[in-house]
Every structure is written in C-alpha cells, then in structure tokens.
C-alpha cells in the first residue's frame, strides 16, 4: 500500500514539474513585448 502511495505522489510531482517547465519555456519563447519590436503597428495618421 505504501508503494502505491509513493508511486502516485511521485507521478503527481513529476507531472507538476513537467507542467511548470512547459509553461516556463513557453512564456520565454512567446514574449509578447518582443512582437512590438519586430512588427510595429502603423498609426492611422500615416495611412491617410
């Protein structure tokens, strides 16, 4: 019974670590501040 609990808790911790790493690296790769330096939004006054 103790082995089952140890495996279950270890599995949950492993899923948590994988989820944390996924979110951490995706947030770094999808930096929203970087999009304004690459694709600047043209103002309406320049289009006229």
mmCIF entry with sequence, helices, sheets and N, C-alpha, C, O atoms, coordinates in Angstrom:
data_MODEL
# 
_entry.id   MODEL 
# 
_entity.id                         1 
_entity.type                       polymer 
_entity.pdbx_number_of_molecules   1 
# 
_entity_poly.entity_id                      1 
_entity_poly.type                           'polypeptide(L)' 
_entity_poly.nstd_linkage                   no 
_entity_poly.nstd_monomer                   no 
_entity_poly.pdbx_seq_one_letter_code       
;(UNK)(UNK)(UNK)(UNK)(UNK)(UNK)(UNK)(UNK)(UNK)(UNK)(UNK)(UNK)(UNK)(UNK)(UNK)(UNK)
(UNK)(UNK)(UNK)(UNK)(UNK)(UNK)(UNK)(UNK)(UNK)(UNK)(UNK)(UNK)(UNK)(UNK)(UNK)(UNK)
(UNK)(UNK)(UNK)(UNK)(UNK)(UNK)(UNK)(UNK)(UNK)(UNK)(UNK)(UNK)(UNK)(UNK)(UNK)(UNK)
;
_entity_poly.pdbx_seq_one_letter_code_can   XXXXXXXXXXXXXXXXXXXXXXXXXXXXXXXXXXXXXXXXXXXXXXXX 
_entity_poly.pdbx_strand_id                 A 
# 
loop_
_entity_poly_seq.entity_id 
_entity_poly_seq.num 
_entity_poly_seq.mon_id 
_entity_poly_seq.hetero 
1 1  UNK n 
1 2  UNK n 
1 3  UNK n 
1 4  UNK n 
1 5  UNK n 
1 6  UNK n 
1 7  UNK n 
1 8  UNK n 
1 9  UNK n 
1 10 UNK n 
1 11 UNK n 
1 12 UNK n 
1 13 UNK n 
1 14 UNK n 
1 15 UNK n 
1 16 UNK n 
1 17 UNK n 
1 18 UNK n 
1 19 UNK n 
1 20 UNK n 
1 21 UNK n 
1 22 UNK n 
1 23 UNK n 
1 24 UNK n 
1 25 UNK n 
1 26 UNK n 
1 27 UNK n 
1 28 UNK n 
1 29 UNK n 
1 30 UNK n 
1 31 UNK n 
1 32 UNK n 
1 33 UNK n 
1 34 UNK n 
1 35 UNK n 
1 36 UNK n 
1 37 UNK n 
1 38 UNK n 
1 39 UNK n 
1 40 UNK n 
1 41 UNK n 
1 42 UNK n 
1 43 UNK n 
1 44 UNK n 
1 45 UNK n 
1 46 UNK n 
1 47 UNK n 
1 48 UNK n 
# 
_struct_asym.id          A 
_struct_asym.entity_id   1 
# 
loop_
_struct_conf.conf_type_id 
_struct_conf.id 
_struct_conf.pdbx_PDB_helix_id 
_struct_conf.beg_label_comp_id 
_struct_conf.beg_label_asym_id 
_struct_conf.beg_label_seq_id 
_struct_conf.pdbx_beg_PDB_ins_code 
_struct_conf.end_label_comp_id 
_struct_conf.end_label_asym_id 
_struct_conf.end_label_seq_id 
_struct_conf.pdbx_end_PDB_ins_code 
_struct_conf.beg_auth_comp_id 
_struct_conf.beg_auth_asym_id 
_struct_conf.beg_auth_seq_id 
_struct_conf.end_auth_comp_id 
_struct_conf.end_auth_asym_id 
_struct_conf.end_auth_seq_id 
_struct_conf.pdbx_PDB_helix_class 
_struct_conf.details 
_struct_conf.pdbx_PDB_helix_length 
HELX_P HELX_P1 AA1 UNK A 2  ? UNK A 29 ? UNK A 2  UNK A 29 1 ? 28 
HELX_P HELX_P2 AA2 UNK A 32 ? UNK A 38 ? UNK A 32 UNK A 38 1 ? 7  
HELX_P HELX_P3 AA3 UNK A 44 ? UNK A 47 ? UNK A 44 UNK A 47 1 ? 4  
# 
_struct_conf_type.id          HELX_P 
_struct_conf_type.criteria    ? 
_struct_conf_type.reference   ? 
# 
loop_
_atom_site.group_PDB 
_atom_site.id 
_atom_site.type_symbol 
_atom_site.label_atom_id 
_atom_site.label_alt_id 
_atom_site.label_comp_id 
_atom_site.label_asym_id 
_atom_site.label_entity_id 
_atom_site.label_seq_id 
_atom_site.pdbx_PDB_ins_code 
_atom_site.Cartn_x 
_atom_site.Cartn_y 
_atom_site.Cartn_z 
_atom_site.occupancy 
_atom_site.B_iso_or_equiv 
_atom_site.pdbx_formal_charge 
_atom_site.auth_seq_id 
_atom_site.auth_comp_id 
_atom_site.auth_asym_id 
_atom_site.auth_atom_id 
_atom_site.pdbx_PDB_model_num 
ATOM 1   N N  . UNK A 1 1  ? 0.826  -1.200 0.000   1.00 0.00 ? 1  UNK A N  1 
ATOM 2   C CA . UNK A 1 1  ? 0.000  0.000  0.000   1.00 0.00 ? 1  UNK A CA 1 
ATOM 3   C C  . UNK A 1 1  ? 0.869  1.261  0.000   1.00 0.00 ? 1  UNK A C  1 
ATOM 4   O O  . UNK A 1 1  ? 0.543  2.252  -0.655  1.00 0.00 ? 1  UNK A O  1 
ATOM 5   N N  . UNK A 1 2  ? 1.969  1.210  0.739   1.00 0.00 ? 2  UNK A N  1 
ATOM 6   C CA . UNK A 1 2  ? 2.863  2.362  0.788   1.00 0.00 ? 2  UNK A CA 1 
ATOM 7   C C  . UNK A 1 2  ? 3.525  2.583  -0.571  1.00 0.00 ? 2  UNK A C  1 
ATOM 8   O O  . UNK A 1 2  ? 3.762  3.723  -0.969  1.00 0.00 ? 2  UNK A O  1 
ATOM 9   N N  . UNK A 1 3  ? 3.818  1.509  -1.272  1.00 0.00 ? 3  UNK A N  1 
ATOM 10  C CA . UNK A 1 3  ? 4.423  1.635  -2.599  1.00 0.00 ? 3  UNK A CA 1 
ATOM 11  C C  . UNK A 1 3  ? 3.458  2.320  -3.559  1.00 0.00 ? 3  UNK A C  1 
ATOM 12  O O  . UNK A 1 3  ? 3.881  3.142  -4.372  1.00 0.00 ? 3  UNK A O  1 
ATOM 13  N N  . UNK A 1 4  ? 2.188  2.002  -3.479  1.00 0.00 ? 4  UNK A N  1 
ATOM 14  C CA . UNK A 1 4  ? 1.194  2.625  -4.343  1.00 0.00 ? 4  UNK A CA 1 
ATOM 15  C C  . UNK A 1 4  ? 1.128  4.131  -4.082  1.00 0.00 ? 4  UNK A C  1 
ATOM 16  O O  . UNK A 1 4  ? 1.062  4.921  -5.024  1.00 0.00 ? 4  UNK A O  1 
ATOM 17  N N  . UNK A 1 5  ? 1.146  4.529  -2.814  1.00 0.00 ? 5  UNK A N  1 
ATOM 18  C CA . UNK A 1 5  ? 1.108  5.951  -2.478  1.00 0.00 ? 5  UNK A CA 1 
ATOM 19  C C  . UNK A 1 5  ? 2.384  6.659  -2.928  1.00 0.00 ? 5  UNK A C  1 
ATOM 20  O O  . UNK A 1 5  ? 2.324  7.794  -3.402  1.00 0.00 ? 5  UNK A O  1 
ATOM 21  N N  . UNK A 1 6  ? 3.505  6.023  -2.790  1.00 0.00 ? 6  UNK A N  1 
ATOM 22  C CA . UNK A 1 6  ? 4.774  6.619  -3.202  1.00 0.00 ? 6  UNK A CA 1 
ATOM 23  C C  . UNK A 1 6  ? 4.798  6.825  -4.716  1.00 0.00 ? 6  UNK A C  1 
ATOM 24  O O  . UNK A 1 6  ? 5.249  7.865  -5.196  1.00 0.00 ? 6  UNK A O  1 
ATOM 25  N N  . UNK A 1 7  ? 4.317  5.843  -5.461  1.00 0.00 ? 7  UNK A N  1 
ATOM 26  C CA . UNK A 1 7  ? 4.268  5.968  -6.919  1.00 0.00 ? 7  UNK A CA 1 
ATOM 27  C C  . UNK A 1 7  ? 3.284  7.056  -7.335  1.00 0.00 ? 7  UNK A C  1 
ATOM 28  O O  . UNK A 1 7  ? 3.575  7.829  -8.247  1.00 0.00 ? 7  UNK A O  1 
ATOM 29  N N  . UNK A 1 8  ? 2.140  7.129  -6.692  1.00 0.00 ? 8  UNK A N  1 
ATOM 30  C CA . UNK A 1 8  ? 1.126  8.139  -7.016  1.00 0.00 ? 8  UNK A CA 1 
ATOM 31  C C  . UNK A 1 8  ? 1.643  9.544  -6.740  1.00 0.00 ? 8  UNK A C  1 
ATOM 32  O O  . UNK A 1 8  ? 1.490  10.438 -7.573  1.00 0.00 ? 8  UNK A O  1 
ATOM 33  N N  . UNK A 1 9  ? 2.249  9.742  -5.585  1.00 0.00 ? 9  UNK A N  1 
ATOM 34  C CA . UNK A 1 9  ? 2.779  11.056 -5.236  1.00 0.00 ? 9  UNK A CA 1 
ATOM 35  C C  . UNK A 1 9  ? 3.937  11.423 -6.160  1.00 0.00 ? 9  UNK A C  1 
ATOM 36  O O  . UNK A 1 9  ? 4.044  12.573 -6.586  1.00 0.00 ? 9  UNK A O  1 
ATOM 37  N N  . UNK A 1 10 ? 4.789  10.479 -6.469  1.00 0.00 ? 10 UNK A N  1 
ATOM 38  C CA . UNK A 1 10 ? 5.885  10.732 -7.394  1.00 0.00 ? 10 UNK A CA 1 
ATOM 39  C C  . UNK A 1 10 ? 5.392  11.092 -8.783  1.00 0.00 ? 10 UNK A C  1 
ATOM 40  O O  . UNK A 1 10 ? 5.962  11.963 -9.441  1.00 0.00 ? 10 UNK A O  1 
ATOM 41  N N  . UNK A 1 11 ? 4.335  10.428 -9.234  1.00 0.00 ? 11 UNK A N  1 
ATOM 42  C CA . UNK A 1 11 ? 3.763  10.721 -10.541 1.00 0.00 ? 11 UNK A CA 1 
ATOM 43  C C  . UNK A 1 11 ? 3.177  12.126 -10.569 1.00 0.00 ? 11 UNK A C  1 
ATOM 44  O O  . UNK A 1 11 ? 3.353  12.855 -11.545 1.00 0.00 ? 11 UNK A O  1 
ATOM 45  N N  . UNK A 1 12 ? 2.488  12.505 -9.510  1.00 0.00 ? 12 UNK A N  1 
ATOM 46  C CA . UNK A 1 12 ? 1.897  13.843 -9.439  1.00 0.00 ? 12 UNK A CA 1 
ATOM 47  C C  . UNK A 1 12 ? 2.986  14.910 -9.411  1.00 0.00 ? 12 UNK A C  1 
ATOM 48  O O  . UNK A 1 12 ? 2.862  15.944 -10.067 1.00 0.00 ? 12 UNK A O  1 
ATOM 49  N N  . UNK A 1 13 ? 4.042  14.663 -8.659  1.00 0.00 ? 13 UNK A N  1 
ATOM 50  C CA . UNK A 1 13 ? 5.156  15.616 -8.615  1.00 0.00 ? 13 UNK A CA 1 
ATOM 51  C C  . UNK A 1 13 ? 5.820  15.713 -9.988  1.00 0.00 ? 13 UNK A C  1 
ATOM 52  O O  . UNK A 1 13 ? 6.171  16.807 -10.430 1.00 0.00 ? 13 UNK A O  1 
ATOM 53  N N  . UNK A 1 14 ? 5.990  14.586 -10.658 1.00 0.00 ? 14 UNK A N  1 
ATOM 54  C CA . UNK A 1 14 ? 6.592  14.594 -11.994 1.00 0.00 ? 14 UNK A CA 1 
ATOM 55  C C  . UNK A 1 14 ? 5.726  15.374 -12.973 1.00 0.00 ? 14 UNK A C  1 
ATOM 56  O O  . UNK A 1 14 ? 6.249  16.153 -13.770 1.00 0.00 ? 14 UNK A O  1 
ATOM 57  N N  . UNK A 1 15 ? 4.418  15.180 -12.926 1.00 0.00 ? 15 UNK A N  1 
ATOM 58  C CA . UNK A 1 15 ? 3.525  15.949 -13.802 1.00 0.00 ? 15 UNK A CA 1 
ATOM 59  C C  . UNK A 1 15 ? 3.602  17.439 -13.505 1.00 0.00 ? 15 UNK A C  1 
ATOM 60  O O  . UNK A 1 15 ? 3.570  18.261 -14.420 1.00 0.00 ? 15 UNK A O  1 
ATOM 61  N N  . UNK A 1 16 ? 3.701  17.784 -12.241 1.00 0.00 ? 16 UNK A N  1 
ATOM 62  C CA . UNK A 1 16 ? 3.818  19.190 -11.866 1.00 0.00 ? 16 UNK A CA 1 
ATOM 63  C C  . UNK A 1 16 ? 5.096  19.813 -12.396 1.00 0.00 ? 16 UNK A C  1 
ATOM 64  O O  . UNK A 1 16 ? 5.079  20.940 -12.892 1.00 0.00 ? 16 UNK A O  1 
ATOM 65  N N  . UNK A 1 17 ? 6.203  19.091 -12.297 1.00 0.00 ? 17 UNK A N  1 
ATOM 66  C CA . UNK A 1 17 ? 7.478  19.606 -12.812 1.00 0.00 ? 17 UNK A CA 1 
ATOM 67  C C  . UNK A 1 17 ? 7.452  19.770 -14.325 1.00 0.00 ? 17 UNK A C  1 
ATOM 68  O O  . UNK A 1 17 ? 7.942  20.768 -14.853 1.00 0.00 ? 17 UNK A O  1 
ATOM 69  N N  . UNK A 1 18 ? 6.885  18.800 -15.017 1.00 0.00 ? 18 UNK A N  1 
ATOM 70  C CA . UNK A 1 18 ? 6.783  18.889 -16.476 1.00 0.00 ? 18 UNK A CA 1 
ATOM 71  C C  . UNK A 1 18 ? 5.886  20.063 -16.865 1.00 0.00 ? 18 UNK A C  1 
ATOM 72  O O  . UNK A 1 18 ? 6.209  20.804 -17.794 1.00 0.00 ? 18 UNK A O  1 
ATOM 73  N N  . UNK A 1 19 ? 4.776  20.238 -16.175 1.00 0.00 ? 19 UNK A N  1 
ATOM 74  C CA . UNK A 1 19 ? 3.884  21.360 -16.465 1.00 0.00 ? 19 UNK A CA 1 
ATOM 75  C C  . UNK A 1 19 ? 4.538  22.699 -16.204 1.00 0.00 ? 19 UNK A C  1 
ATOM 76  O O  . UNK A 1 19 ? 4.375  23.639 -16.982 1.00 0.00 ? 19 UNK A O  1 
ATOM 77  N N  . UNK A 1 20 ? 5.285  22.789 -15.101 1.00 0.00 ? 20 UNK A N  1 
ATOM 78  C CA . UNK A 1 20 ? 5.996  24.029 -14.790 1.00 0.00 ? 20 UNK A CA 1 
ATOM 79  C C  . UNK A 1 20 ? 7.036  24.348 -15.859 1.00 0.00 ? 20 UNK A C  1 
ATOM 80  O O  . UNK A 1 20 ? 7.150  25.493 -16.294 1.00 0.00 ? 20 UNK A O  1 
ATOM 81  N N  . UNK A 1 21 ? 7.788  23.347 -16.278 1.00 0.00 ? 21 UNK A N  1 
ATOM 82  C CA . UNK A 1 21 ? 8.804  23.572 -17.299 1.00 0.00 ? 21 UNK A CA 1 
ATOM 83  C C  . UNK A 1 21 ? 8.168  23.975 -18.629 1.00 0.00 ? 21 UNK A C  1 
ATOM 84  O O  . UNK A 1 21 ? 8.689  24.849 -19.322 1.00 0.00 ? 21 UNK A O  1 
ATOM 85  N N  . UNK A 1 22 ? 7.062  23.356 -18.985 1.00 0.00 ? 22 UNK A N  1 
ATOM 86  C CA . UNK A 1 22 ? 6.363  23.693 -20.223 1.00 0.00 ? 22 UNK A CA 1 
ATOM 87  C C  . UNK A 1 22 ? 5.910  25.148 -20.213 1.00 0.00 ? 22 UNK A C  1 
ATOM 88  O O  . UNK A 1 22 ? 6.138  25.880 -21.177 1.00 0.00 ? 22 UNK A O  1 
ATOM 89  N N  . UNK A 1 23 ? 5.273  25.563 -19.132 1.00 0.00 ? 23 UNK A N  1 
ATOM 90  C CA . UNK A 1 23 ? 4.788  26.944 -19.038 1.00 0.00 ? 23 UNK A CA 1 
ATOM 91  C C  . UNK A 1 23 ? 5.955  27.917 -18.998 1.00 0.00 ? 23 UNK A C  1 
ATOM 92  O O  . UNK A 1 23 ? 5.904  28.972 -19.630 1.00 0.00 ? 23 UNK A O  1 
ATOM 93  N N  . UNK A 1 24 ? 6.996  27.575 -18.267 1.00 0.00 ? 24 UNK A N  1 
ATOM 94  C CA . UNK A 1 24 ? 8.153  28.461 -18.144 1.00 0.00 ? 24 UNK A CA 1 
ATOM 95  C C  . UNK A 1 24 ? 8.812  28.711 -19.491 1.00 0.00 ? 24 UNK A C  1 
ATOM 96  O O  . UNK A 1 24 ? 9.092  29.858 -19.838 1.00 0.00 ? 24 UNK A O  1 
ATOM 97  N N  . UNK A 1 25 ? 9.060  27.665 -20.246 1.00 0.00 ? 25 UNK A N  1 
ATOM 98  C CA . UNK A 1 25 ? 9.746  27.834 -21.525 1.00 0.00 ? 25 UNK A CA 1 
ATOM 99  C C  . UNK A 1 25 ? 8.827  28.407 -22.592 1.00 0.00 ? 25 UNK A C  1 
ATOM 100 O O  . UNK A 1 25 ? 9.303  29.112 -23.481 1.00 0.00 ? 25 UNK A O  1 
ATOM 101 N N  . UNK A 1 26 ? 7.537  28.132 -22.540 1.00 0.00 ? 26 UNK A N  1 
ATOM 102 C CA . UNK A 1 26 ? 6.617  28.746 -23.500 1.00 0.00 ? 26 UNK A CA 1 
ATOM 103 C C  . UNK A 1 26 ? 6.478  30.244 -23.250 1.00 0.00 ? 26 UNK A C  1 
ATOM 104 O O  . UNK A 1 26 ? 6.375  31.024 -24.197 1.00 0.00 ? 26 UNK A O  1 
ATOM 105 N N  . UNK A 1 27 ? 6.474  30.650 -21.982 1.00 0.00 ? 27 UNK A N  1 
ATOM 106 C CA . UNK A 1 27 ? 6.403  32.076 -21.684 1.00 0.00 ? 27 UNK A CA 1 
ATOM 107 C C  . UNK A 1 27 ? 7.651  32.793 -22.176 1.00 0.00 ? 27 UNK A C  1 
ATOM 108 O O  . UNK A 1 27 ? 7.570  33.939 -22.618 1.00 0.00 ? 27 UNK A O  1 
ATOM 109 N N  . UNK A 1 28 ? 8.792  32.142 -22.106 1.00 0.00 ? 28 UNK A N  1 
ATOM 110 C CA . UNK A 1 28 ? 10.018 32.747 -22.609 1.00 0.00 ? 28 UNK A CA 1 
ATOM 111 C C  . UNK A 1 28 ? 10.036 32.824 -24.119 1.00 0.00 ? 28 UNK A C  1 
ATOM 112 O O  . UNK A 1 28 ? 10.525 33.801 -24.687 1.00 0.00 ? 28 UNK A O  1 
ATOM 113 N N  . UNK A 1 29 ? 9.511  31.808 -24.773 1.00 0.00 ? 29 UNK A N  1 
ATOM 114 C CA . UNK A 1 29 ? 9.511  31.788 -26.236 1.00 0.00 ? 29 UNK A CA 1 
ATOM 115 C C  . UNK A 1 29 ? 8.466  32.728 -26.818 1.00 0.00 ? 29 UNK A C  1 
ATOM 116 O O  . UNK A 1 29 ? 8.657  33.261 -27.911 1.00 0.00 ? 29 UNK A O  1 
ATOM 117 N N  . UNK A 1 30 ? 7.391  32.933 -26.122 1.00 0.00 ? 30 UNK A N  1 
ATOM 118 C CA . UNK A 1 30 ? 6.309  33.786 -26.610 1.00 0.00 ? 30 UNK A CA 1 
ATOM 119 C C  . UNK A 1 30 ? 6.272  35.099 -25.846 1.00 0.00 ? 30 UNK A C  1 
ATOM 120 O O  . UNK A 1 30 ? 5.249  35.459 -25.263 1.00 0.00 ? 30 UNK A O  1 
ATOM 121 N N  . UNK A 1 31 ? 7.390  35.810 -25.851 1.00 0.00 ? 31 UNK A N  1 
ATOM 122 C CA . UNK A 1 31 ? 7.483  37.087 -25.164 1.00 0.00 ? 31 UNK A CA 1 
ATOM 123 C C  . UNK A 1 31 ? 6.664  38.114 -25.926 1.00 0.00 ? 31 UNK A C  1 
ATOM 124 O O  . UNK A 1 31 ? 7.017  38.467 -27.051 1.00 0.00 ? 31 UNK A O  1 
ATOM 125 N N  . UNK A 1 32 ? 5.589  38.597 -25.345 1.00 0.00 ? 32 UNK A N  1 
ATOM 126 C CA . UNK A 1 32 ? 4.683  39.500 -26.057 1.00 0.00 ? 32 UNK A CA 1 
ATOM 127 C C  . UNK A 1 32 ? 5.309  40.872 -26.283 1.00 0.00 ? 32 UNK A C  1 
ATOM 128 O O  . UNK A 1 32 ? 4.913  41.569 -27.217 1.00 0.00 ? 32 UNK A O  1 
ATOM 129 N N  . UNK A 1 33 ? 6.268  41.280 -25.463 1.00 0.00 ? 33 UNK A N  1 
ATOM 130 C CA . UNK A 1 33 ? 6.928  42.567 -25.674 1.00 0.00 ? 33 UNK A CA 1 
ATOM 131 C C  . UNK A 1 33 ? 7.785  42.543 -26.928 1.00 0.00 ? 33 UNK A C  1 
ATOM 132 O O  . UNK A 1 33 ? 8.013  43.585 -27.542 1.00 0.00 ? 33 UNK A O  1 
ATOM 133 N N  . UNK A 1 34 ? 8.256  41.380 -27.311 1.00 0.00 ? 34 UNK A N  1 
ATOM 134 C CA . UNK A 1 34 ? 9.127  41.263 -28.483 1.00 0.00 ? 34 UNK A CA 1 
ATOM 135 C C  . UNK A 1 34 ? 8.356  41.486 -29.785 1.00 0.00 ? 34 UNK A C  1 
ATOM 136 O O  . UNK A 1 34 ? 8.953  41.886 -30.785 1.00 0.00 ? 34 UNK A O  1 
ATOM 137 N N  . UNK A 1 35 ? 7.075  41.243 -29.794 1.00 0.00 ? 35 UNK A N  1 
ATOM 138 C CA . UNK A 1 35 ? 6.307  41.379 -31.034 1.00 0.00 ? 35 UNK A CA 1 
ATOM 139 C C  . UNK A 1 35 ? 6.215  42.827 -31.495 1.00 0.00 ? 35 UNK A C  1 
ATOM 140 O O  . UNK A 1 35 ? 6.101  43.081 -32.695 1.00 0.00 ? 35 UNK A O  1 
ATOM 141 N N  . UNK A 1 36 ? 6.261  43.770 -30.581 1.00 0.00 ? 36 UNK A N  1 
ATOM 142 C CA . UNK A 1 36 ? 6.179  45.173 -30.986 1.00 0.00 ? 36 UNK A CA 1 
ATOM 143 C C  . UNK A 1 36 ? 7.484  45.647 -31.598 1.00 0.00 ? 36 UNK A C  1 
ATOM 144 O O  . UNK A 1 36 ? 7.471  46.583 -32.398 1.00 0.00 ? 36 UNK A O  1 
ATOM 145 N N  . UNK A 1 37 ? 8.605  45.039 -31.254 1.00 0.00 ? 37 UNK A N  1 
ATOM 146 C CA . UNK A 1 37 ? 9.866  45.460 -31.858 1.00 0.00 ? 37 UNK A CA 1 
ATOM 147 C C  . UNK A 1 37 ? 10.015 44.898 -33.263 1.00 0.00 ? 37 UNK A C  1 
ATOM 148 O O  . UNK A 1 37 ? 10.698 45.499 -34.092 1.00 0.00 ? 37 UNK A O  1 
ATOM 149 N N  . UNK A 1 38 ? 9.397  43.771 -33.546 1.00 0.00 ? 38 UNK A N  1 
ATOM 150 C CA . UNK A 1 38 ? 9.501  43.151 -34.859 1.00 0.00 ? 38 UNK A CA 1 
ATOM 151 C C  . UNK A 1 38 ? 8.446  43.717 -35.804 1.00 0.00 ? 38 UNK A C  1 
ATOM 152 O O  . UNK A 1 38 ? 8.765  44.121 -36.922 1.00 0.00 ? 38 UNK A O  1 
ATOM 153 N N  . UNK A 1 39 ? 7.205  43.746 -35.364 1.00 0.00 ? 39 UNK A N  1 
ATOM 154 C CA . UNK A 1 39 ? 6.089  44.204 -36.201 1.00 0.00 ? 39 UNK A CA 1 
ATOM 155 C C  . UNK A 1 39 ? 5.460  45.440 -35.572 1.00 0.00 ? 39 UNK A C  1 
ATOM 156 O O  . UNK A 1 39 ? 4.511  45.329 -34.796 1.00 0.00 ? 39 UNK A O  1 
ATOM 157 N N  . UNK A 1 40 ? 5.969  46.586 -35.893 1.00 0.00 ? 40 UNK A N  1 
ATOM 158 C CA . UNK A 1 40 ? 5.408  47.815 -35.332 1.00 0.00 ? 40 UNK A CA 1 
ATOM 159 C C  . UNK A 1 40 ? 4.048  48.105 -35.961 1.00 0.00 ? 40 UNK A C  1 
ATOM 160 O O  . UNK A 1 40 ? 3.849  47.932 -37.164 1.00 0.00 ? 40 UNK A O  1 
ATOM 161 N N  . UNK A 1 41 ? 3.131  48.545 -35.129 1.00 0.00 ? 41 UNK A N  1 
ATOM 162 C CA . UNK A 1 41 ? 1.796  48.901 -35.605 1.00 0.00 ? 41 UNK A CA 1 
ATOM 163 C C  . UNK A 1 41 ? 1.859  50.317 -36.160 1.00 0.00 ? 41 UNK A C  1 
ATOM 164 O O  . UNK A 1 41 ? 2.295  51.246 -35.479 1.00 0.00 ? 41 UNK A O  1 
ATOM 165 N N  . UNK A 1 42 ? 1.424  50.467 -37.390 1.00 0.00 ? 42 UNK A N  1 
ATOM 166 C CA . UNK A 1 42 ? 1.442  51.789 -38.005 1.00 0.00 ? 42 UNK A CA 1 
ATOM 167 C C  . UNK A 1 42 ? 0.245  52.570 -37.503 1.00 0.00 ? 42 UNK A C  1 
ATOM 168 O O  . UNK A 1 42 ? -0.853 52.029 -37.366 1.00 0.00 ? 42 UNK A O  1 
ATOM 169 N N  . UNK A 1 43 ? 0.462  53.832 -37.234 1.00 0.00 ? 43 UNK A N  1 
ATOM 170 C CA . UNK A 1 43 ? -0.637 54.647 -36.738 1.00 0.00 ? 43 UNK A CA 1 
ATOM 171 C C  . UNK A 1 43 ? -1.590 54.993 -37.887 1.00 0.00 ? 43 UNK A C  1 
ATOM 172 O O  . UNK A 1 43 ? -1.221 54.900 -39.058 1.00 0.00 ? 43 UNK A O  1 
ATOM 173 N N  . UNK A 1 44 ? -2.803 55.388 -37.543 1.00 0.00 ? 44 UNK A N  1 
ATOM 174 C CA . UNK A 1 44 ? -3.814 55.716 -38.549 1.00 0.00 ? 44 UNK A CA 1 
ATOM 175 C C  . UNK A 1 44 ? -3.454 56.955 -39.345 1.00 0.00 ? 44 UNK A C  1 
ATOM 176 O O  . UNK A 1 44 ? -3.841 57.078 -40.506 1.00 0.00 ? 44 UNK A O  1 
ATOM 177 N N  . UNK A 1 45 ? -2.715 57.878 -38.735 1.00 0.00 ? 45 UNK A N  1 
ATOM 178 C CA . UNK A 1 45 ? -2.390 59.122 -39.432 1.00 0.00 ? 45 UNK A CA 1 
ATOM 179 C C  . UNK A 1 45 ? -1.421 58.898 -40.588 1.00 0.00 ? 45 UNK A C  1 
ATOM 180 O O  . UNK A 1 45 ? -1.433 59.674 -41.544 1.00 0.00 ? 45 UNK A O  1 
ATOM 181 N N  . UNK A 1 46 ? -0.602 57.887 -40.536 1.00 0.00 ? 46 UNK A N  1 
ATOM 182 C CA . UNK A 1 46 ? 0.338  57.600 -41.615 1.00 0.00 ? 46 UNK A CA 1 
ATOM 183 C C  . UNK A 1 46 ? -0.341 56.921 -42.800 1.00 0.00 ? 46 UNK A C  1 
ATOM 184 O O  . UNK A 1 46 ? 0.150  57.008 -43.925 1.00 0.00 ? 46 UNK A O  1 
ATOM 185 N N  . UNK A 1 47 ? -1.466 56.243 -42.559 1.00 0.00 ? 47 UNK A N  1 
ATOM 186 C CA . UNK A 1 47 ? -2.152 55.551 -43.632 1.00 0.00 ? 47 UNK A CA 1 
ATOM 187 C C  . UNK A 1 47 ? -2.908 56.506 -44.544 1.00 0.00 ? 47 UNK A C  1 
ATOM 188 O O  . UNK A 1 47 ? -3.173 56.161 -45.695 1.00 0.00 ? 47 UNK A O  1 
ATOM 189 N N  . UNK A 1 48 ? -3.258 57.679 -44.074 1.00 0.00 ? 48 UNK A N  1 
ATOM 190 C CA . UNK A 1 48 ? -4.063 58.616 -44.863 1.00 0.00 ? 48 UNK A CA 1 
ATOM 191 C C  . UNK A 1 48 ? -3.259 59.409 -45.825 1.00 0.00 ? 48 UNK A C  1 
ATOM 192 O O  . UNK A 1 48 ? -3.807 60.236 -46.553 1.00 0.00 ? 48 UNK A O  1 
# 
